[in-house]
Amino acid sequence: MAQDKTANEHYVPRAYLKSFANEKQQCYVYDKQNKKPFPSNIKGILSERYFYDFDAELVKDCIGIDVQALEKILAVTIDDYWNNIVANIDANFEWFSLKYSWHFLDIYRCAAVQLMRTPSGKKMLLHMYNEVYGKEKDERFENIVLAKEVCNVLDENMKSVLLEIILNEYGHIAIGLNETSIPFITSDTPVFVMPNIWDKSKTEMMMYYPITPQRCIFFLKRKKVENQLGNVFEDVNSGKFEIADLADITQEAYRREKEMLKQLNPETIILREEDVLVFNTCCAETATRYVISFQNLEKEKLWIES
C-alpha cells in the first residue's frame, strides 16, 4: 500500500496555482531569502512531503485510521471545488453573491480552510486549541487538530467557530477587477487579513484572496442601511412621491433600501494601478515565497525592483 500514498502534499493546492501557470503548468517563484525568482512546475512548489499525514505513533492503536485521511478530504472537497470559482470569476459575478447562498458559503469555506492549512496556519490553529482547552499539545498534533476543524468547516450545521467569525466580520464578497498592466501575485499564504484601504475611518479590516492574475476576492464588512419607510412617508406628505395605494409605500421603501445596499456593498470593484501595488506589496510582505505568473514575469520584475 505504500506506493499508493501521496508523498508531496500541497498546502496551496495545484488547482489554485493553475491560474498563475502557463500551459506547461509552470510559474515563477520568488524566494525572499535568495531574492530571486526561479521557474518551477506547480507540482513542486508550496508543498511538503507528507504534510497532512497523521503522526503514525499517535494513531497506531486506532484501527482503520488512514494516516492520509486529511489529504484525501481536502482533495475531494476544497481542492475539487476550486475549478467552479475560477470558471465563474471572469464574468458571472452574481455567482459569488448571497443570491446563490450555497456557492457564497462554500467560498467562505475555501477561504477558512486555506487560512488553516499552511505551515503558519497549522501552528496558529494548534496554539488556539491549546489556549482554549488548556492543553499543551506539541506539533505532532497539528494535523489532528486541523482535520477536526476542517470537518467543522465543511459540516452543514456550521460547527466551525472560525467560519462563523469570518462570516460575521467579513460578510460581503466583492470581486476585484484588475485591468492594469500589473498582474496580481500570490504566495504561500494566499488569503490574509489586511486593513480595508477604502475605509475612510481607517478602522475596518478585510480579507484579500487573489484568484487569477486579473481577479481577486475581497471579503468585506457588510454595510447595512436604515429602514426607508419614514423617508418614503415624508416624500408622500410633501408630494415628492405619489401613490395609488398603501402597498406602493412599502414597495418603494424596499426598492430604495435595495439600491442603497447595492451601492454600499458593490458586486465588483475596479482597481487602479496603485491599488494593485498595495495588494501585491501586502501579499509579498506576508509571504516567505510568492508566485509570479509565468507570462507576466517581465512586468513583475519591474514591480519587484521598485
N, C-alpha and C positions, 0 to 999 in steps of 0.2 A: 504493500500500500504506500510505501514511502515515495515511490515515483509519482504518485498522484497528488502529492502535496504541492501547494503553491509556495514557492520559495521567496519570490520577490513581490512584496505586498505594498501597494501604493497608499500613502496617506493623503495624496491628492490624486484622485482617480484618473486613469487614462482617458475615460470617456469625457472628462472635463478638459484635459490637456489637448485633446484633438483639435479644438478650436484655435489653438495657438501654434499648431504644427502645419507643415506643408503636406503635400500628397504622399511623401515618403515617411510621414509621421515623425518628422524632425523639427526641432525648435532650438533656440539658443538659451542657455542657462548662464546667468551672471552670478558668479560666486563672489560674495563681498569680501571674503578673506583673501582670495587671489586677485581680486579686482580686474577680472577679465571674463568675457563671455566665451563659452565653448559650445559647439554643436553637439546635440545628443538626440537619440531616438527617445520618444516619450516612455518607452518600456523601461528605460534605465534611470529615470530621474524621479525625485520626490518619492522615494520608496526605500524600504529597508527589508532585509531578509527576515522572514517570519515575524514581521512587525506586530501582527494581531494575534499570534498564537498564544494560547493559554500556557502558563508555566506547567511543564509536564509533572513536576513534583507536587504541585498544588492539586492537580486533578487526577493523580494516579489511582485514587480509591473511588473515583466517580465512574461507575460502569456506563459505557456507552457514550461518554462525552467526547465530542470531536474537538480536538485542540484548535482546529481551524474554523470553528463554527462562526466566529465573528467575521472573518474574511468572507465567508460564503454568504452570510446575511447581508453584508454591505454590497456584495456583487449583484445580488438578485433584487435589491430594493433601491437604495440611493443611487448606486452607480448605473443601474439599468434604466432608471427614470430620467437620467440626465439628458438623454437624446431628445426627450419631449421639450425640455426647457430650451435647448439650442434651436430646435425646429421652429419654435414659436416666437423667439425673441426679436427677430428681424422685422416682423410686421403685425402679428396678432397680439397687440398689447393688452387687449381685454382678457386674454387667457390668464394673465397674471393678477387680475383684479378679483375683488370679493364676489363679483358676478359669477365666477366659476370657483366657488368656495373650496371644492375638493382639490383643484390644482393649487389654489392660493395656499392652503395649509401644507400641501406636500412641498412647496418651495421653501417654506419655513423649516420643514423637517430637514431638507437638504442642507440648509444653512446651519441649523443647530448641530447636525452630525459633523459637518465639516469643521466647525469650531472645536469639537471634542477630539477628532480622530488624528490630529497631528501630534508630533512628539511633545510640543509645548502644551497642546490641548489635553493630552492624556495626563500630564503631570498636574495641570491645573485641576482637572476633574478629581484625581486621587486626593489632592490636598483638600478640596472642598468636602469630599466624602469623609476624610479623617476629622475635619473640623466639625462637621455636622453630627457625626455619630461618635465622636470622642475616641476614634481608633488611632492606631499607629501602623497602618499597613504600609509595606515598602513597595518599591516599583514592580515587584513580581505580580502585584495585584492590579496593576494598571488596566490590563486587558479585561479582567473580570468585571471591574467597576465600569469600564467603558461599555462592555457588552450589555450590562444591566441597563445603563442609561440609554443606549441605542434602542433597545427593545421598548423602553418607556416612551421614547420619541416617536417610534413607529406605531405604538399602541393607539387604537382608535378612541380609547377612553381618556386620552390626554393625561397620562400619568407623569409626564416629564415636567419637572419644575423649570428646567432651563427653557423648554419650548414655551411654557406659559409666560415666563418673564419676557422673552423676545417678542411674543405676540402682544403683550401689554405695553411694552416700551416702544416697539417699532412696528406698529400695526398697519402701516401703509407701504405698499410696494410701488415704486416708480422706476421706469426703465430709462436709463441714461443713454442718450443718443450721441455718439462720438463721430462726427463727420469731419473732424480736424485732420491735420497731417500727422498728428502724433497718436499712435495706437496705444491702447491700454496694455500694460504689462500685468502679469500675475505672479504668484510666488508660492513658497511652501506654507504660507498662511494666507490663502486667497480671500477669506472672508474675515473682516475685523471691524471693530468699533472705532469711530473717529468723530471729531466734532462736526456738526452739521454746518457746512460752510455757507449755507444760505440763511441761517438763523440770525436775525438782526440782534437778538438779545445775547448772543454768544454763549448760550447755556445748554442748548439741545445737542444731543448726540445722535448718531445714525450708524447703521451698518452698511458697509460697502462690499460688493461682490462683483469683480469683473468676470464676464461670461465669455466674451469674444474680444478681439482687439478693437471692435467698434461698439460693443454693447456691454452695459453693466446693470446690476440691480442695486437700487437704494432701498433700504428698509428704514422708513422714516416714522416719526411720531405722527399718528393720525390726528389731524385737526378736526375740531368739532365746531358747529355753528349753533347760534341761538334759534329757538323756535320763532318762526316768522309770522305767526298768526296775528300778533299785535301790530306789526308793521302793515300787514295787509288791511286790517280793520281801519287803521289810520288813513290809508290811501283810499279806502272806500268812503269814509266820512268826509274826506277832503275833495272827493270827486276825481282823484287821480286814477282810480281803478273801478270800473263798472262791473256789476254782477247781474246775472239773470236769476240765480237762486243761491242759497247759502253754501251749497256744495262748491261753488266757484271759489269761495274764500279758502277752504281747506286745500283745494287743488292748487291754487296759486301759491299758498304758503309752502306746500310740498315742492312745487316747481322751483321756487326761489331757494329753498334750502338745498335742493339737489344741485343747482347751479353753483351756489356758494361752496359747497363741499367739493365740487369738481375743480374749482379754481384753487382752493386751499390744499387739495390733495391731487396734484396733477398725475395723469397717467404716464406721461413722458416728460423728461427734462432734457432740453437741447443744451449740450455742453460747449463752452468756449475752450480755446486752447489753454488758457490759464487754469481752468477747472481741471482739465485732463492732467496737466503738470502737477497739480496739487495731489490728485489721487495716485498718480504714479509715484510721486515722492513718498507719500504715506505708505504705499504698498512696499516700496523698497526699504523704508525705514523699519518696518515691522518684520522684514524677512531676513533669513540667512542666505537664501538663494532666491533669485527671482527669474521669471521666464519671459523671454522676448520672442515674439512670433518670428518665425524663420524669414518670411518675406519682408519683414519690416526692420531687419537688423540695422541697416544703414541709417534709417530715420531715428531709431532708438539710440544709436551711438551718439548722435547729436545731443539727445536729452541726457544721456549718461554723463557726457563730458561737461555739460553745462550745469 
